[in-house]
């Protein structure tokens, strides 16, 4: 339990000697760390911005899926028109939220190319 008696995750007031939060079930005494910001998880070498632009303009053809190496689902998107438009819209939202993964399972979180400066 923190010094004020509130849950680190949801902010609910904790009962004395609580082990878990009654509202969200988060263990008391452990800091809340959102899984989206796990620095130990490897990230994709593909650009999220390029994937987002490809999805926005050519998503119904599955070009964004070919870009990240998902060839089989890219072919499905190409044949079905982005799985009739619904899959295209879902992919657009998932890429924009930073949850889209490449063919190796790494998330596309890099939105710009790194600048390499020579001394």
Helices and strands as residue ranges (DSSP letters): G 35-37, H 48-58, G 59-61, H 63-67, H 71-84, H 86-97
